[in-house]
Structure formats: structure tokens, C-alpha cells
Amino acid sequence: MKRIAIAFALATMLSPSLCSMAAAQTVRTEAANHPRIATAIRELEEAIRYMEAAPHDFGGHKAAAIRDSRVAVEQLRKALAYRARMDR
């Protein structure tokens, strides 16, 4: 009985990390299946870093551009995650 309890405890501790690893792999697969979305995420992230480091404020639009770009990245990642869930 003690062995079963230990096995159950180990399985419970490992299953979330195994699930997240599988989910991450599936999202990577979706990124490979949708290269334009993956490229858009990378390009937006580079643009965010560029704007954050820029000394000027782009005519007062810098903060909104950074904020909206972050939202776009989040939405694109959610789109890939959705496709990953639907393909399982």
C-alpha cells in the first residue's frame, strides 16, 4: 500500500510538468505549421525591444505601440495554443 501511495504522489507531482512539456511541444509544432504567425511574434518582440530602448517617444505613440504590440503577441500565442488544443 505504501508503494502505491508513493507512486501516486510521484505521478501527481510529475503530471503537471509532463502536461506542460507536451503542451509546449504541441505549440511549437503549431508554430512550425504556421510560420507566418511565428515570424510575426518574433518580429513584434523585436519591435518592442527596439521601442523600449529608443531614446525618443515616436511623437507620443511609443507607450501605446509597446502596449498594443504586447497584446498582439499574447493574442498570437493564444491562437497557436488554441490550434494546438484543437489538434489533440
C-alpha positions in Angstrom: 0.0 0.0 0.0 2.9 2.4 0.8 4.4 1.8 -2.6 1.1 2.7 -4.3 0.9 5.9 -2.3 4.4 6.8 -3.2 3.8 6.1 -6.9 0.6 8.1 -6.8 2.4 11.0 -5.1 5.2 10.9 -7.8 2.7 10.7 -10.6 0.7 13.7 -9.2 3.9 15.8 -8.9 5.2 14.9 -12.3 2.0 15.1 -14.4 1.6 18.9 -14.4 5.2 19.3 -15.7 4.7 16.5 -18.2 1.5 18.1 -19.4 3.1 21.5 -19.8 6.0 19.9 -21.7 3.6 18.2 -24.0 1.6 21.4 -24.4 4.8 23.4 -25.2 5.8 20.8 -27.8 2.4 21.0 -29.4 2.5 24.8 -29.5 6.0 24.6 -31.1 4.5 22.2 -33.7 1.7 24.7 -34.4 4.3 27.4 -34.8 6.1 25.2 -37.3 2.7 24.7 -39.1 2.0 28.4 -39.1 5.4 30.0 -39.8 3.9 33.5 -40.6 2.4 33.7 -37.1 5.6 32.5 -35.5 7.5 35.1 -37.5 5.0 37.8 -36.5 5.6 37.0 -32.9 9.4 37.2 -33.2 9.2 40.5 -35.2 6.8 42.1 -32.7 9.0 41.1 -29.8 12.0 42.7 -31.6 10.0 45.8 -32.3 9.0 46.0 -28.6 12.7 45.7 -27.6 13.6 48.4 -30.1 11.0 50.8 -29.0 11.8 50.3 -25.3 15.5 51.1 -26.0 14.7 54.0 -28.3 15.5 57.4 -26.8 12.6 59.2 -28.4 8.9 58.6 -27.9 7.8 58.4 -31.6 5.6 61.5 -31.3 3.9 60.3 -28.1 2.9 57.0 -29.6 5.7 54.8 -28.0 3.9 53.7 -24.9 0.7 52.7 -26.8 2.7 51.0 -29.5 4.5 48.9 -27.0 1.3 48.1 -25.1 -0.6 47.1 -28.2 2.3 45.1 -29.6 2.4 43.1 -26.3 -1.3 42.5 -26.6 -0.8 41.3 -30.2 1.9 38.9 -29.2 -0.3 37.5 -26.5 -3.2 37.0 -28.9 -1.0 35.3 -31.5 0.3 32.9 -28.8 -3.2 32.2 -27.7 -4.1 31.5 -31.4 -1.3 28.9 -31.6 -2.3 27.4 -28.3 -5.9 27.1 -29.4 -4.8 25.3 -32.6 -2.6 23.0 -30.5 -5.6 22.1 -28.3 -7.9 21.5 -31.3 -5.4 19.3 -33.0 -5.1 16.9 -30.0 
